[in-house]
Amino acid sequence: MSDMMVRATAAGAQLRAFVLTSGDLVEAARQAHDLSPVASAALGRLLTAGVMMGATLKGEKDLLTVRVKGDGPIGGITVTADSTGRVKGYVDQPGVLLPPSRAGKLDVGGAVGRGWLQVVKDMGLKEPYIGRIELQTGEIADDLTYYFATSEQVPSTVGLGVLMERENRVRCAGGFIIQLMPFAEEGVVAELEERLRGVRSVTEILEENNSPEFLLERLLGGMDPVINERMRPEFYCNCDKRRVEKALIGIGRKGIEELIAEGESVELKCHFCNRGYDFTVEELRGILMKAASTSGEKKQ
């Protein structure tokens, strides 16, 4: 596999589309977090969507975070993406196991349950944009389709898929977001609806040919699609020991004191990539002093 995203327009720019193959980055996430099959599918779908949504950001430092929180056994899913194709994420319960759905597929909706989806766009403004909806199905693609229509008022169709091997490796993954421009004509809308009715599964198409160009042709062939940009996405985390130290300070003096009382070095892991960082007792004492200083500043 070789992940790639294409950004395209069709029908004389009355449609815009993002189409992505993401098997490598989803497999990287699966390995990093030791995910079960259904957790791989859930996180993989949101990672795939995150790359495409992040591509709509304009600034190099702009960030997009998508959170899904439900009452199902997976707990929650968090994904962060930037405008360059870098994405990272995690699930609360990576080892969750569920029987297949009635359709015989990985039951992502059952793993997520009922709850909400939130999108936060930090674009360097005074306040970030925050949009939030109630989950419609928990299957991620349906919920994002609803999000675009209600929170951003952009009629959209979202398709996402992750196919697993029997050995619990990612066989293929990918997705698309197709959006109507405000000036889209009724005939274009009708033609798009007709074409999408013939698309049953993203992964079925990618099994046939694992390229975004092939998926784009299956989706919008005959509507004169034009590829405007290609981007290579990756599962990437920018964590380092200093960032984890800041997170330690955030747990407060009491939590740090409890770690010191154990009298041994501790390993703390990054939520997003599961990379571990060791802190000695002496380092923890230094962090405790910083936490005390920070607490004093807040009280003033």
Residue, then its C-alpha position, 0 to 999 in steps of 0.5 A: m500500500s502507498d497512501m495518497m490523497v487527491r483533491a479534485t473538482a467535478a462538473g465544472a467545479q460544482l462539486r469538490a472532492f477529497v479521496l484518500t487511500s489510508g491503509d498504511l497510516v491506519e496500520a501504523a495506528r493499529q501497531a502503535h496502539d495494539l488495536s483490536p479489529v473493531a477498534s482499528a476500524a473505528l479509529g481508522r475511519l476517523l483518521t481517514a476523515g481527519v486527513m481529508m478535513g485537515a486538508t481544508l485548513k489553510g495555515e501550516k499551524d492550523l489544527l483540526t481535532v475530531r472527537v467522538k464520545g459514545d456510551g459504547p464499550i470503545g468509550g471515545i475516539t480522538v483524532t488531530a490533523d493538520s493541513t499537510g496530511r499529518v494525523k494522529g489519534y487514539v481510542d479510549q479502549p483499544g482492546v474492545l471486542l464485539p461480534p460482527s454486526r447483522a451485516g457480518k461486518l465490524d460493528v463500529g456503531g455498536a462499539v461507539g454507541r450513542g453520544w456526540l461528535q465534536v469538531v474543533k478548528d484552531m486557526g490562530l484566531k482568538e477563539p477556535y471554531i467548535g461544531r458539535i452534533e449528536l451521533q446519528t449511527g456511530e458509524i462515523a461516515d453517517d455522522l460526519t455527513y450529518y455534521f457537515a449539513t447541520s454545523e457547516q451548512v455544506p451538503s456533503t457525502v462521506g464514505l469511509g472504510v477499513l478492511m482487516e485481514r484475518e491476522n488482524r492487519v489492515r488490508c486496505a483503508g480509505g474514504f471520500i468526502i464529496q461536497l456540493m458548491p452553493f451554485a450546484e445545479e439540480g441536474v448535477v445533484a441528481e447525477l451525483e445521487e445516481r452515481l453514489r447509489g452504485v457505490r456500496s463499499v469503499t473497501e470493495i473498490l479499493e480491493e479492486n484497485n488501491s488508488p485514490e484515482f481509481l476511487l475518484e473515477r468510480l465516484l465521479g467518472g462521467m462528471d469530468p473530475v479534475i485533480n487539483e492536488r495530491m498529498r501524501p498523508e502519514f500517521y505522525c505524532n509530534c510528542d517529545k519528553r517536554r510535552v509529556e512533562k507539561a502534561l505531568i504538570g497538568i495533573g497537579r501537585k498531589g498526583i506528582e507527589e504520589l508518583i514520587a512516593e513510589g520511589e522509582s522511575v516511571e514511564l509515561k506514554c503519549h495518548f496519541c502514539n503510545r510512545g513511552y518516556d521515562f522520568t526519574v524520581e529526581e526529574l519528578r521532583g523538579i516537575l513538582m517544583k514547576a507545578a507548585s510554581t504554576s499553581g502559585e501563579k494561578k492563585q495570584 
